[in-house]
Amino acid sequence: MNQIRKCLFPAAGYGTRFLPATKAMPKEMLPILTKPLIQYGVEEAMEAGCDVMAIITGRGKRAITDHFDISYELEHQIKGSSKEKMLDEIRNIIKNCTFTYTRQNEMKGLGDAIYKGNVLVGFQNPFAVILADDLCVNPDGDGVLKQMVDLYNKYKCCIVATMEVPNEEVHKYGVIEGNEIEDGVFMVSNMVEKPDNDKAPSNQAVIGRYILTPDIFEMIQNTKPGKNGEIQITDALCEQAKKGMVIAYRFKGKRFDCGSVEGFVEATNYFYNKEKEGL
C-alpha cells in the first residue's frame, strides 16, 4: 500500500453542546486562542505527511470551506501591516494542501460519515481520520497522527488511538479488548461502543484518531445501525479485527475533549499558558 497522504475530517455534526454559539458557526471553527479547532487538526495531519484534506461537511458549514481559501479582500486590507504575519500559518496550509469536500446529508453516525468520504479518499489506499474536536498535543515529540503513521508503516493495518480513562467514564467511549504486543500497542480482539461501566472489556478508550485501510468501506457497508441507531465505526472495526488485524495504540501526548465545554476551556488555558511561557 502507498504512503498515507489523505486525511479525512468528519465535520458534519451540529455541535449541540455549544449552543447557541454553534447555531450558525461550525463547532470545528471554534477557536482555541486565535486558531480554529480544525486548523490544529490539519496541521497535525500535515506533520504526519498528509497533503490532501478530505472534509465531510453539512448544512451551515460554509465557514470551513472559506477558512481554507484565500480571502482577497482581507489580504488587501492588511497587506504591509503588522497583522499580515498572522496569516502566515494558514497561507502555508493553503499553499501546500489540497482540500476536497462532500456532504453528509443525514446524521447517521461516524461510520456513515467515514463511508461518505470514500468519494474523496478512494478505494485503493490507506487514509487517516481526525476528529477535530479531539485536540491532541505532544510537546515532547511527534504529534499523535505522526506516531500512528510510523506504526502503520510497521504493521500495515487499521490503527485506532486509545487512552486510559477512569472506569466510571468508559460509557462515553468506544472501548477495546486485546493483548499488548509491545509497549502501548495492542492486538484488538473486540471493540464495544459506549459499554455500561460494569461491562466494559477494559478502560482503553478510542479517541478521534484513526488510520484505516480501504477495505473498511466494505465493513461499514455491511454494518447495521448500533448504539443510538447510528452506524458506528467501532462496530465495523470490530468485524475487521475478527477477519484480519486491528491495532490499538496508546498514544504519547495529551488529548482535550473540545466537544465539551470543560475540555474546551482546559485546552484554551493550556495553549494560553504555553504562549505565555514563550513570551
Residue, then its C-alpha position, 0 to 999 in steps of 0.5 A: m500500500n502507498q504512503i498515507r497522504k489523505c486525511l479525512f475530517p468528519a465535520a458534519g455534526y451540529g455541535t449541540r453542546f455549544l449552543p447557541a454559539t454553534k447555531a450558525m458557526p461550525k463547532e470545528m471553527l471554534p477557536i482555541l486562542t486565535k486558531p480554529l479547532i480544525q486548523y490544529g487538526v490539519e496541521e497535525a495531519m500535515e506533520a504526519g505527511c498528509d497533503v490532501m484534506a478530505i472534509i465531510t461537511g453539512r448544512g451551515k458549514r460554509a465557514i470551513t470551506d472559506h477558512f481554507d481559501i484565500s480571502y482577497e479582500l482581507e489580504h488587501q486590507i492588511k497587506g504591509s501591516s503588522k497583522e499580515k504575519m498572522l496569516d502566515e500559518i494558514r497561507n502555508i496550509i493553503k499553499n501546500c494542501t489540497f482540500t476536497y469536500t462532500r456532504q453528509n446529508e443525514m446524521k447517521g453516525l461516524g461510520d456513515a460519515i467515514y463511508k461518505g468520504n470514500v468519494l474523496v479518499g478512494f478505494q485503493n489506499p490507506f487514509a487517516v481520520i481526525l476528529a477535530d474536536d479531539l485536540c491532541v498535543n505532544p510537546d515532547g515529540d511527534g504529534v499523535l497522527k505522526q506516531m500512528v503513521d510510523l506504526y502503520n508503516k510497521y504493521k500495515c493495518c487499521i490503527v485506532a488511538t486509545m487512552e486510559v480513562p477512569n472506569e466510571e467514564v468508559h460509557k462515553y467511549g468506544v472501548i477495546e479488548g486485546n493483548e499488548i504486543e509491545d509497549g502501548v500497542f495492542m492486538v484488538s480482539n473486540m471493540v464495544e461502543k459506549p459499554d455500561n461501566d460494569k461491562a466494559p472489556s477494559n478502560q482503553a478508550v478510542i479517541g478521534r484518531y484513526i488510520l484505516t485501510p480501504d477495505i473498511f468501506e466494505m465493513i461499514q457497508n455491511t454494518k447495521p445501525g448500533k448504539n443510538g441507531e447510528i452506524q458506528i465505526t467501532d462496530a465495523l472495526c470490530e468485524q475487521a479485527k475478527k477477519g484480519m488485524v486491528i491495532a490499538y495504540r496508546f498514544k504519547g501526548k495529551r488529548f482535550d475533549c473540545g466537544s465539551v465545554e470543560g475540555f474546551v476551556e482546559a485546552t484554551n488555558y493550556f495553549y494560553n499558558k504555553e504562549k505565555e511561557g514563550l513570551 
